[in-house]
Amino acid sequence: MSDSIGRRLEKYTEKRPQEVLLVNVQIGDVEDQIAIFKGFSSSLMNPTASDPDVPVLPEAAKITSIDRLASPYNPAAPRYIQKDLTWEDMQLLLSEVAV
């Protein structure tokens, strides 16, 4: 069984701990922005379950864009590596780190 999209993105940040991913998603009628860093995900706009086994990025979510930032993440002064990546763009980066 293959990993979920959210788990793949978490594994990517485990392999590239110098990066933070900001994932903009649409979940039904609700927009969300999810920060992923060193293998952990957290919603920046909605409550995040305290149980790490509850996925922050559900399978039904539609990724609208992904930003790669240098860590540590400072919302007041973000340091972007790349902005507005599509899921297709991100898949190339995932394959570079074998995720």
Buried (B, 14 or more C-beta within 10 A) or exposed (E): EEEEBBBBBBBBBBEBEEBBBBBBBEBEEEEBBBBBBEBEBEBEEEEBEEEEEEBBBBEEBEBBBBBBBEBEBEEEEEEEBEEEBEBEEBBEBBEEEEB
